[in-house]
Amino acid sequence: MRLALCALSAALFALPGAHAQQVQALSWDQVKAKFEVSNPALKADADNVDEMKAAEITAFLRPNPQFSLSTDGTQIASHDGAWQPLKGTSVVPNFSYLHERDHKRELRQQSAKEGTRITQSEHEDLKRNMLFALRTAFVQTLQAKYVLGLAKTDLEYYDHIIQISRDRFNAGDLAQIDLDRIELLRVQYESEMETATVNLRTAKIQLLQMLNDRTPIDQFDVDGTFDFSDTLKPLDDFRQLALASRPDLQAALQTIQQSETNHKLAIANGSTDPTFGTWYTYNSSNNNPNGTQTLGLSVTIPLRVFDRNQGEKQRTLIDIDRSQQASEATKAQVFSDVDTAYELVRSNITLLKPYKAKYNDQALRVRDTVTFAYQRGGASLMDFLNAQSDYRQVQLAYAQLIGAYLTAAAQLNLAVGGEAIQ
């Protein structure tokens, strides 16, 4: 019975999930969705939009009415010396209200709503830039995984070569110095594998930081296609898409609309707003028996002789021109961003095509052929080592080019304002 329990305990201890949580690799869509929900900087900026929406309520509020109460004529004593504190007191309650003309309140609300739209576009622009940084970190993680896989494969292959070389040495077919040189070269493969491991863990740390995730590195992984597409749409398609979807350009155009509204508001603020008032008077000491209680009306009209809001009218008019010029500069920047990113993608595709069509296969064929010849005495040790080095350099260059292509594609998506290239 005790042996059975021990065997069961050992079996449970050996299960993969007994001590380590199973790693679930996240796709790009999952990483993006997690980022949008959990990144604190993005969430904090989203609060700015809510604050601007709250400001719309304030902008549309009416002026508060004014109420005042005054008393006069309180008598301390009458002619016979008796104290009569309330006899002859005049009580005057007054109610007044400022009436805003020329749609000031509506224009304030319209300006506030346009400010909200600008803030929303600016938030989308921040999100666009942060998604580019996230995509870059995601690509770096994929590239580090790919390079680590190459390092493991190369080390396993080289260990196989070392074992064959030892067999040749034991058979008297290989000199001690040649075996030592082959074994000493293994340290380069070990170094490359350790460097690739550190790079992968560093890339994961950066990605976890952007996701605001405290998952241990060993329990976090991502998965995606580490390859390139040799097809690319015409440049004009990306330009038109950028003009329609770039949030910073939308914010610039919305700023023009708000500037025009603010100019209308400045003109409206230069008009006269009357204050209407009404009051009721009770005066018990009035000699007129019919005038003890009176009701009055008043209209107060400011005389806008000197201040007609001339400065704000001029400033907001200039601001319209400034906003228009700023939108033109933003549009020029959009074209520059798209054109630059497009050239980077095109250049990387041009460089990657011969690697995929020819160089990778050639490097593999040369390595295997020279290795086969060296094992049978048909090639020198130097030829063998050079073939190994050339193969590794070609593979690393290919991985770096794919990483550069995926980063350039992310930069083109950044320039366009959407995922034009998946």
C-alpha positions as a printed Julia matrix, in Angstrom:
422×3 Matrix{Float64}:
   0.0     0.0     0.0
   2.81    2.39    0.9
   4.58    1.65   -2.38
   1.4     2.46   -4.31
   1.03    5.8    -2.54
   4.64    6.66   -3.24
   4.23    5.81   -6.91
   1.07    7.95   -7.13
   2.84   10.88   -5.43
   5.76   10.6    -7.82
   3.4    10.57  -10.8
   1.61   13.68   -9.57
   4.92   15.41   -8.91
   6.0    14.72  -12.47
   2.94   16.33  -14.05
   3.8    19.53  -15.98
   1.08   21.54  -14.25
   1.96   20.48  -10.72
   4.45   23.31  -10.09
   4.34   25.52  -13.16
   1.41   27.13  -14.84
   1.0    26.24  -18.47
   2.2    29.04  -20.72
  -0.39   30.4   -23.13
   1.11   32.37  -25.99
  -0.76   35.58  -26.81
  -1.41   36.66  -30.39
  -1.04   40.25  -31.53
  -4.79   40.85  -31.31
  -4.82   39.54  -27.74
  -1.83   41.68  -26.76
  -3.45   44.74  -28.33
  -6.76   44.16  -26.56
  -5.0    43.62  -23.24
  -3.0    46.81  -23.74
  -6.08   48.93  -24.47
  -7.73   47.7   -21.27
  -4.81   47.75  -18.82
  -2.26   50.4   -19.85
  -2.43   53.12  -17.16
  -1.08   55.94  -19.35
  -3.74   55.3   -21.98
  -6.48   55.05  -19.35
  -5.33   58.3   -17.71
  -5.45   60.13  -21.02
  -8.95   58.79  -21.66
 -10.07   60.65  -18.54
  -9.25   63.9   -20.34
 -12.04   63.14  -22.8
 -14.5    62.62  -19.94
 -13.38   65.89  -18.36
 -14.04   67.73  -21.62
 -17.53   66.19  -21.79
 -18.17   67.49  -18.28
 -17.04   70.94  -19.43
 -19.84   70.88  -22.02
 -22.36   70.96  -19.16
 -20.67   74.0   -17.63
 -20.53   75.81  -20.97
 -24.3    75.49  -21.49
 -25.36   76.68  -18.03
 -27.54   79.78  -17.78
 -26.52   82.76  -15.59
 -27.82   82.52  -12.06
 -30.57   84.98  -11.09
 -29.77   87.54   -8.4
 -31.86   88.13   -5.29
 -31.35   90.91   -2.75
 -33.29   92.1     0.28
 -32.94   95.54    1.89
 -34.68   97.34    4.75
 -34.77  101.01    5.64
 -36.52  103.46    7.98
 -36.45  101.41   11.19
 -37.53  103.74   14.02
 -36.09  103.38   17.52
 -38.85  105.29   19.3
 -42.13  107.12   18.52
 -43.11  110.69   19.56
 -44.45  109.49   22.9
 -41.21  107.69   23.75
 -42.46  104.1    23.17
 -40.05  101.72   21.4
 -41.54  100.54   18.11
 -38.7    98.86   16.16
 -40.76   97.67   13.16
 -43.06  100.65   12.72
 -42.32  102.57    9.56
 -39.84   99.97    8.21
 -39.44   99.78    4.43
 -38.78   96.24    3.06
 -37.53   95.93   -0.54
 -36.91   92.43   -2.01
 -35.25   92.6    -5.47
 -34.98   89.93   -8.16
 -32.83   90.37  -11.32
 -31.63   88.2   -14.21
 -28.97   88.72  -16.9
 -30.26   87.87  -20.36
 -27.55   86.66  -22.76
 -28.15   87.67  -26.36
 -26.82   86.52  -29.74
 -26.74   82.81  -28.82
 -23.76   83.12  -26.47
 -24.74   80.05  -24.49
 -25.26   77.92  -27.6
 -21.92   79.04  -29.04
 -20.14   78.22  -25.77
 -21.63   74.75  -25.84
 -20.69   74.26  -29.49
 -17.1    75.31  -28.77
 -16.98   72.93  -25.79
 -18.27   70.02  -27.91
 -15.69   70.76  -30.57
 -13.05   70.82  -27.85
 -14.22   67.36  -26.77
 -13.88   66.07  -30.32
 -10.35   67.51  -30.52
  -9.42   65.86  -27.22
 -10.87   62.56  -28.45
  -8.79   62.78  -31.64
  -5.7    63.61  -29.6
  -6.4    60.58  -27.42
  -6.65   58.41  -30.52
  -3.35   59.9   -31.7
  -1.68   58.98  -28.41
  -3.12   55.5   -28.74
  -1.76   55.31  -32.3
   1.77   56.14  -31.14
   1.61   53.82  -28.16
   0.36   50.96  -30.32
   3.41   51.47  -32.55
   5.67   51.13  -29.5
   3.69   48.05  -28.45
   3.94   46.53  -31.93
   7.69   47.2   -31.98
   8.1    45.42  -28.64
   5.95   42.54  -29.94
   8.11   42.24  -33.07
  11.29   42.33  -30.99
   9.94   39.48  -28.89
   9.11   37.42  -31.99
  12.56   38.13  -33.42
  14.26   37.17  -30.17
  12.3    33.89  -30.11
  13.29   33.19  -33.71
  16.97   33.93  -33.06
  16.91   31.77  -29.92
  15.45   28.93  -31.96
  18.25   29.32  -34.52
  20.84   29.3   -31.74
  19.42   26.11  -30.26
  19.3    24.41  -33.65
  22.87   25.48  -34.49
  24.14   24.25  -31.11
  22.44   20.88  -31.55
  23.87   20.59  -35.05
  27.35   21.52  -33.87
  27.19   19.04  -30.98
  26.49   16.4   -33.58
  29.58   17.53  -35.52
  31.67   17.4   -32.33
  30.52   13.85  -31.65
  31.44   12.79  -35.19
  34.83   14.51  -34.83
  35.5    12.65  -31.58
  34.68    9.39  -33.29
  37.14   10.28  -36.05
  39.77   11.2   -33.46
  39.31    7.91  -31.64
  39.67    6.13  -34.96
  42.91    7.99  -35.67
  41.39    9.95  -38.55
  41.6    13.39  -36.92
  44.47   15.22  -35.2
  44.18   16.38  -31.59
  44.7    20.01  -32.56
  41.82   19.89  -35.05
  39.52   18.33  -32.46
  40.48   21.01  -29.94
  39.74   23.78  -32.41
  36.34   22.27  -33.2
  35.45   21.9   -29.52
  36.69   25.4   -28.66
  34.36   26.88  -31.27
  31.41   25.58  -29.25
  31.82   28.48  -26.84
  30.63   30.84  -29.59
  27.43   28.87  -29.98
  26.93   28.87  -26.22
  27.49   32.63  -26.11
  25.04   33.23  -28.94
  22.42   31.1   -27.22
  22.84   32.92  -23.91
  22.68   36.32  -25.65
  19.51   35.26  -27.47
  17.99   34.11  -24.16
  18.74   37.45  -22.48
  17.35   39.37  -25.48
  14.14   37.36  -25.37
  13.64   37.88  -21.65
  14.4    41.61  -22.0
  11.86   41.94  -24.82
   9.24   40.16  -22.7
   9.95   42.49  -19.76
   9.38   45.52  -21.97
   6.15   44.05  -23.32
   4.89   43.18  -19.84
   5.64   46.71  -18.66
   3.49   48.2   -21.44
   0.7    45.75  -20.59
   0.97   46.6   -16.89
   1.2    42.86  -16.3
   2.98   41.19  -13.37
   3.06   37.72  -14.91
   6.43   35.97  -14.38
   8.55   35.99  -17.52
   8.66   32.2   -17.74
   4.86   32.1   -17.77
   4.45   34.76  -20.47
   4.82   34.22  -24.19
   3.62   35.62  -27.5
   3.01   34.0   -30.82
   2.77   35.37  -34.34
   3.95   35.04  -37.91
   7.62   35.98  -38.24
   7.68   36.37  -42.0
   7.14   38.96  -44.71
   4.77   39.56  -47.58
   6.28   40.44  -50.95
   3.13   42.27  -52.11
   2.68   45.99  -51.43
  -0.19   48.25  -52.44
   0.52   51.46  -54.38
   1.73   54.45  -52.39
  -1.34   56.53  -53.25
  -3.62   54.01  -51.5
  -1.75   54.51  -48.23
  -1.8    58.29  -48.67
  -5.57   58.39  -49.14
  -6.08   56.08  -46.18
  -3.9    58.32  -44.01
  -5.85   61.44  -44.99
  -9.05   59.72  -43.95
  -7.91   58.12  -40.69
  -4.93   59.97  -39.15
  -6.25   61.27  -35.8
  -3.74   64.13  -35.55
  -4.91   65.43  -38.92
  -8.51   65.09  -37.78
  -7.64   67.07  -34.65
  -6.06   69.81  -36.78
  -9.17   70.09  -38.97
 -11.42   70.09  -35.89
  -9.32   72.89  -34.42
 -10.2    75.05  -37.44
 -13.89   74.48  -36.75
 -13.45   75.39  -33.09
 -11.51   78.54  -34.02
 -14.34   79.66  -36.27
 -16.86   79.0   -33.49
 -14.71   80.92  -31.0
 -14.63   83.87  -33.39
 -18.42   83.85  -33.58
 -18.53   83.68  -29.79
 -16.14   86.64  -29.52
 -18.43   88.69  -31.76
 -21.43   87.65  -29.67
 -19.61   88.56  -26.45
 -19.16   92.06  -27.86
 -22.92   92.61  -27.85
 -24.89   94.13  -24.96
 -26.64   91.87  -22.47
 -29.48   93.57  -20.56
 -30.28   92.78  -16.96
 -33.98   92.66  -16.14
 -35.07   93.32  -12.59
 -38.23   93.53  -10.54
 -38.84   94.5    -6.92
 -41.55   94.76   -4.35
 -41.64   97.5    -1.7
 -43.53   97.62    1.56
 -43.34  100.95    3.41
 -45.78  101.37    6.3
 -44.76  104.97    6.93
 -45.72  106.2     3.5
 -48.13  109.14    3.75
 -49.95  107.88    0.69
 -52.38  105.22    1.93
 -52.38  103.69   -1.53
 -48.57  103.62   -1.75
 -47.77  101.39    1.18
 -47.0    98.5    -1.21
 -45.4    99.09   -4.61
 -44.08   96.93   -7.46
 -41.38   98.06   -9.87
 -39.51   96.9   -12.97
 -36.06   97.83  -14.27
 -33.8    97.2   -17.27
 -30.06   97.73  -17.0
 -28.23   98.07  -20.32
 -24.42   98.39  -20.28
 -23.11  101.04  -22.63
 -20.4    99.3   -24.7
 -18.65  102.53  -25.56
 -15.04  101.51  -24.97
 -15.01   97.74  -24.52
 -16.72   95.92  -27.36
 -14.47   92.84  -27.06
 -12.28   94.13  -29.89
  -9.18   92.25  -28.73
 -10.85   88.83  -28.61
 -12.46   89.43  -31.98
  -9.05   90.12  -33.51
  -7.32   87.29  -31.65
  -9.84   84.65  -32.64
  -9.71   85.84  -36.25
  -5.94   85.4   -36.26
  -6.38   82.01  -34.56
  -8.44   80.81  -37.52
  -5.55   81.51  -39.88
  -3.09   79.91  -37.47
  -5.22   76.76  -37.27
  -5.47   76.57  -41.05
  -1.7    76.87  -41.44
  -1.16   74.25  -38.72
  -3.5    71.83  -40.53
  -1.53   72.29  -43.75
   1.69   71.55  -41.87
   0.1    68.44  -40.35
  -1.06   67.28  -43.77
   2.47   67.72  -45.15
   3.81   65.71  -42.19
   1.29   62.95  -42.92
   2.53   62.62  -46.51
   6.14   62.65  -45.32
   5.48   59.93  -42.74
   3.67   57.72  -45.22
   6.27   58.15  -47.95
   9.18   57.45  -45.59
   7.59   54.37  -44.05
   6.55   53.1   -47.48
  10.14   53.3   -48.73
  11.38   51.4   -45.69
   8.89   48.59  -46.3
   9.68   48.49  -50.02
  13.43   48.4   -49.36
  13.11   45.56  -46.86
  10.99   43.54  -49.27
  13.62   44.06  -51.98
  16.34   42.77  -49.64
  14.31   39.85  -48.31
  13.25   38.39  -51.65
  16.68   37.0   -52.66
  17.21   35.59  -49.17
  13.98   33.63  -49.34
  14.43   32.62  -52.97
  18.15   31.83  -52.98
  20.53   32.81  -50.17
  19.01   30.73  -47.35
  19.02   27.55  -49.42
  22.51   28.27  -50.73
  23.95   28.8   -47.26
  22.37   25.57  -46.01
  23.57   23.64  -49.06
  27.13   24.96  -48.71
  27.25   24.15  -45.02
  25.97   20.6   -45.45
  28.21   19.95  -48.48
  31.39   21.22  -46.83
  30.55   19.36  -43.62
  30.04   16.13  -45.56
  33.31   16.66  -47.4
  35.22   17.52  -44.22
  33.99   14.4   -42.45
  35.45   12.35  -45.28
  38.69   14.26  -45.63
  37.66   16.14  -48.74
  37.73   19.64  -47.16
  40.03   21.42  -44.74
  39.13   22.42  -41.2
  39.22   26.08  -42.21
  36.72   25.44  -45.0
  34.47   23.66  -42.53
  34.6    26.48  -39.95
  34.05   29.16  -42.59
  31.01   27.31  -43.95
  29.56   27.14  -40.43
  30.17   30.85  -39.87
  28.68   31.86  -43.23
  25.55   29.84  -42.61
  24.98   31.45  -39.21
  25.57   34.94  -40.58
  23.06   34.4   -43.39
  20.44   33.08  -40.97
  20.94   35.97  -38.53
  20.86   38.52  -41.34
  17.61   37.02  -42.59
  16.09   37.2   -39.09
  17.2    40.81  -38.7
  15.74   41.74  -42.08
  12.38   40.19  -41.21
  12.41   42.06  -37.92
  13.23   45.28  -39.78
  10.41   44.59  -42.27
   7.84   43.98  -39.5
   8.98   47.14  -37.7
   8.76   49.13  -40.95
   5.28   47.7   -41.55
   4.3    48.85  -38.04
   5.74   52.27  -38.86
   3.66   52.41  -42.04
   0.58   51.51  -39.99
   1.55   54.33  -37.62
   1.84   56.75  -40.55
  -1.49   55.64  -42.01
  -3.34   55.63  -38.68
  -4.6    52.05  -38.94
  -3.46   48.5   -39.57
  -3.04   48.71  -43.33
  -0.48   45.88  -43.19
  -1.25   42.99  -40.86
